[in-house]
Amino acid sequence: MPLQLRIPDILPPVSPTVTMPDGPDRVRQAAIAELNNALCAARCAAQLAGMDSQDFGVKELLLTTLSQIDRAAVVARRLL
């Protein structure tokens, strides 16, 4: 006797377990994340430039730049 499978015609409704986030909210989060990534890249570039330079004035300017980038990154993370 062959095995017969019965497939139901209609599946029972399933309640959603996860609510999808709003589109504008996800766009905002993506923009902030991209800003944070750009600030991290700028910080790395400034650090590398400071390692290459022997001039005291250049190093001081780069340290100031690093501190401002860090401040901006903290604000960007707070917006998330």
Residue frames as a rotation matrix with the C-alpha (Angstrom) as fourth column:
MET 1
0.589 0.808 0.000 0.00
0.808 -0.589 0.000 0.00
0.000 0.000 -1.000 0.00
PRO 2
-0.230 -0.715 0.660 1.61
0.651 -0.618 -0.441 3.34
0.723 0.329 0.608 -1.03
LEU 3
-0.434 -0.026 -0.900 2.12
0.810 -0.448 -0.378 6.10
-0.394 -0.893 0.216 1.53
GLN 4
0.089 0.533 0.841 -0.30
0.731 -0.608 0.308 8.98
0.676 0.588 -0.444 1.05
LEU 5
-0.765 -0.352 -0.539 0.39
0.618 -0.637 -0.461 12.42
-0.181 -0.686 0.705 2.46
ARG 6
0.371 0.899 0.234 -2.40
0.910 -0.402 0.103 14.85
0.187 0.174 -0.967 3.07
ILE 7
-0.809 -0.584 0.062 -1.45
0.575 -0.809 -0.123 18.49
0.122 -0.064 0.991 2.51
PRO 8
-0.068 0.836 -0.545 -3.90
0.701 -0.348 -0.622 20.98
-0.709 -0.424 -0.563 3.99
ASP 9
0.256 0.274 0.927 -5.47
0.918 -0.369 -0.145 23.39
0.303 0.888 -0.346 1.52
ILE 10
0.505 -0.041 0.862 -5.06
-0.114 -0.993 0.020 26.44
0.856 -0.108 -0.506 3.76
LEU 11
-0.434 -0.716 -0.547 -2.43
0.592 0.231 -0.772 26.98
0.679 -0.659 0.324 6.42
PRO 12
0.494 0.624 -0.606 -3.60
0.867 -0.300 0.399 28.36
0.067 -0.722 -0.689 9.74
PRO 13
0.668 -0.235 0.706 -2.86
-0.014 -0.953 -0.304 32.06
0.744 0.193 -0.640 10.31
VAL 14
0.072 -0.748 -0.659 0.33
0.948 0.258 -0.189 32.82
0.311 -0.611 0.728 12.23
SER 15
0.954 0.244 -0.173 0.62
0.293 -0.882 0.370 35.80
-0.063 -0.403 -0.913 14.53
PRO 16
0.433 -0.844 0.318 3.68
0.022 -0.342 -0.939 38.01
0.901 0.414 -0.130 14.04
THR 17
0.624 -0.287 -0.727 6.29
0.779 0.293 0.554 37.59
0.054 -0.912 0.406 16.75
VAL 18
-0.415 -0.796 -0.440 8.55
0.724 -0.582 0.371 40.45
-0.551 -0.164 0.818 15.66
THR 19
0.751 0.633 -0.187 7.39
0.424 -0.680 -0.598 43.88
-0.506 0.370 -0.779 14.60
MET 20
0.076 -0.719 0.691 9.36
0.963 -0.125 -0.237 45.36
0.257 0.683 0.683 11.74
PRO 21
-0.309 -0.242 -0.920 10.88
0.589 -0.808 0.015 48.77
-0.747 -0.537 0.392 12.54
ASP 22
0.736 0.597 -0.319 9.68
0.197 -0.640 -0.743 51.87
-0.647 0.484 -0.589 10.76
GLY 23
0.546 -0.495 0.676 11.40
0.809 0.101 -0.580 52.78
0.219 0.863 0.455 7.52
PRO 24
0.620 -0.319 0.717 12.39
-0.126 -0.942 -0.310 56.34
0.774 0.102 -0.624 8.52
ASP 25
0.817 -0.325 0.476 13.79
-0.504 -0.002 0.864 55.09
-0.279 -0.946 -0.166 11.83
ARG 26
0.610 -0.603 0.515 16.00
0.566 0.786 0.250 52.54
-0.555 0.139 0.820 10.05
VAL 27
0.537 -0.407 0.738 17.20
0.594 -0.439 -0.674 55.21
0.599 0.801 0.006 7.59
ARG 28
0.737 -0.236 0.633 18.11
-0.502 -0.819 0.279 57.49
0.453 -0.523 -0.722 10.50
GLN 29
0.756 -0.456 0.470 19.98
-0.209 0.512 0.833 54.69
-0.620 -0.728 0.291 12.29
ALA 30
0.563 -0.550 0.617 21.87
0.809 0.518 -0.277 53.82
-0.167 0.655 0.736 9.10
ALA 31
0.608 -0.322 0.725 22.87
0.189 -0.829 -0.527 57.46
0.771 0.458 -0.443 8.56
ILE 32
0.750 -0.324 0.576 24.14
-0.660 -0.418 0.624 57.77
0.038 -0.848 -0.528 12.13
ALA 33
0.699 -0.505 0.507 26.06
0.220 0.826 0.519 54.50
-0.681 -0.251 0.688 11.84
GLU 34
0.546 -0.501 0.671 27.67
0.784 0.023 -0.621 55.71
0.296 0.865 0.405 8.61
LEU 35
0.679 -0.285 0.676 28.60
-0.311 -0.947 -0.087 59.01
0.665 -0.151 -0.731 10.28
ASN 36
0.771 -0.385 0.508 30.18
-0.460 0.214 0.861 57.08
-0.440 -0.898 -0.012 13.17
ASN 37
0.624 -0.542 0.563 32.16
0.653 0.757 0.004 54.92
-0.429 0.365 0.826 10.72
ALA 38
0.571 -0.403 0.715 33.41
0.454 -0.570 -0.685 58.01
0.683 0.716 -0.142 8.87
LEU 39
0.732 -0.301 0.611 34.52
-0.611 -0.687 0.394 59.58
0.302 -0.662 -0.687 12.16
CYS 40
0.725 -0.482 0.493 36.39
-0.038 0.686 0.727 56.40
-0.688 -0.546 0.479 13.10
ALA 41
0.555 -0.525 0.645 38.14
0.831 0.319 -0.455 56.39
0.033 0.789 0.614 9.71
ALA 42
0.626 -0.306 0.717 39.10
-0.022 -0.926 -0.376 60.05
0.780 0.219 -0.586 10.13
ARG 43
0.802 -0.326 0.500 40.48
-0.562 -0.129 0.817 59.30
-0.202 -0.936 -0.287 13.59
CYS 44
0.637 -0.578 0.510 42.63
0.478 0.815 0.327 56.47
-0.605 0.035 0.796 12.23
ALA 45
0.536 -0.421 0.732 43.93
0.692 -0.278 -0.666 58.69
0.484 0.863 0.143 9.42
ALA 46
0.707 -0.257 0.659 44.85
-0.421 -0.901 0.100 61.44
0.568 -0.348 -0.745 11.89
GLN 47
0.784 -0.434 0.444 46.64
-0.271 0.405 0.873 58.95
-0.559 -0.804 0.200 14.12
LEU 48
0.539 -0.592 0.599 48.66
0.794 0.594 -0.128 57.62
-0.280 0.545 0.790 11.20
ALA 49
0.569 -0.323 0.756 49.57
0.317 -0.762 -0.564 61.15
0.759 0.561 -0.331 10.11
GLY 50
0.801 -0.241 0.548 50.71
-0.577 -0.555 0.599 61.94
0.160 -0.796 -0.583 13.65
MET 51
0.736 -0.546 0.400 52.96
0.210 0.746 0.632 58.89
-0.644 -0.381 0.664 13.74
ASP 52
0.453 -0.542 0.708 54.70
0.882 0.156 -0.446 60.01
0.131 0.826 0.548 10.55
SER 53
0.593 -0.162 0.789 55.29
0.086 -0.961 -0.262 63.62
0.801 0.223 -0.556 11.56
GLN 54
-0.132 -0.716 -0.685 58.16
0.928 0.153 -0.339 64.86
0.347 -0.681 0.645 13.75
ASP 55
-0.634 -0.074 0.770 56.96
0.055 -0.997 -0.051 68.47
0.772 0.011 0.636 13.94
PHE 56
-0.876 0.261 -0.405 55.54
0.437 0.078 -0.896 69.45
-0.203 -0.962 -0.182 17.36
GLY 57
-0.657 0.641 -0.396 52.99
-0.582 -0.766 -0.273 71.89
-0.478 0.051 0.877 15.90
VAL 58
-0.404 0.489 -0.773 51.62
-0.668 0.419 0.614 69.29
0.625 0.765 0.158 13.52
LYS 59
-0.699 0.112 -0.706 51.29
0.402 0.878 -0.259 66.75
0.591 -0.465 -0.659 16.34
GLU 60
-0.854 0.402 -0.329 49.42
0.141 -0.430 -0.892 69.29
-0.501 -0.808 0.311 18.50
LEU 61
-0.480 0.699 -0.531 47.01
-0.869 -0.462 0.176 70.08
-0.122 0.546 0.829 15.67
LEU 62
-0.420 0.297 -0.858 46.40
-0.321 0.835 0.446 66.38
0.849 0.463 -0.255 15.10
LEU 63
-0.860 0.120 -0.496 45.76
0.491 0.460 -0.740 65.82
0.140 -0.880 -0.455 18.81
THR 64
-0.694 0.646 -0.318 43.19
-0.380 -0.704 -0.601 68.61
-0.612 -0.296 0.734 18.74
THR 65
-0.367 0.538 -0.759 41.63
-0.856 0.125 0.502 67.06
0.365 0.834 0.415 15.65
LEU 66
-0.672 0.064 -0.738 41.49
0.146 0.988 -0.048 63.67
0.726 -0.140 -0.674 17.39
SER 67
-0.884 0.352 -0.307 39.75
0.307 -0.058 -0.950 65.12
-0.353 -0.934 -0.057 20.42
GLN 68
-0.478 0.743 -0.468 37.13
-0.755 -0.620 -0.214 66.86
-0.449 0.251 0.858 18.23
ILE 69
-0.403 0.301 -0.864 36.54
-0.586 0.640 0.496 63.64
0.703 0.706 -0.081 16.27
ASP 70
-0.844 0.066 -0.532 36.07
0.393 0.751 -0.531 61.77
0.364 -0.658 -0.660 19.55
ARG 71
-0.766 0.592 -0.251 33.54
-0.155 -0.548 -0.822 64.36
-0.624 -0.591 0.512 20.73
ALA 72
-0.317 0.654 -0.687 31.58
-0.948 -0.220 0.229 64.07
-0.002 0.724 0.690 17.48
ALA 73
-0.574 0.060 -0.816 31.62
-0.201 0.956 0.212 60.27
0.793 0.286 -0.537 17.69
VAL 74
-0.927 0.256 -0.273 30.22
0.341 0.277 -0.898 60.35
-0.154 -0.926 -0.344 21.23
VAL 75
-0.493 0.777 -0.391 27.37
-0.582 -0.628 -0.516 62.60
-0.647 -0.027 0.762 20.08
ALA 76
-0.343 0.335 -0.878 26.68
-0.834 0.321 0.448 60.32
0.432 0.886 0.169 17.09
ARG 77
-0.784 0.014 -0.621 26.51
0.178 0.963 -0.203 57.25
0.595 -0.270 -0.757 19.34
ARG 78
-0.858 0.482 -0.178 24.15
0.068 -0.237 -0.969 59.08
-0.509 -0.844 0.171 21.70
LEU 79
-0.420 0.715 -0.559 21.72
-0.882 -0.466 0.065 59.68
-0.214 0.520 0.827 18.82
LEU 80
-0.621 0.191 -0.760 21.32
-0.244 0.874 0.420 55.93
0.744 0.447 -0.496 18.29
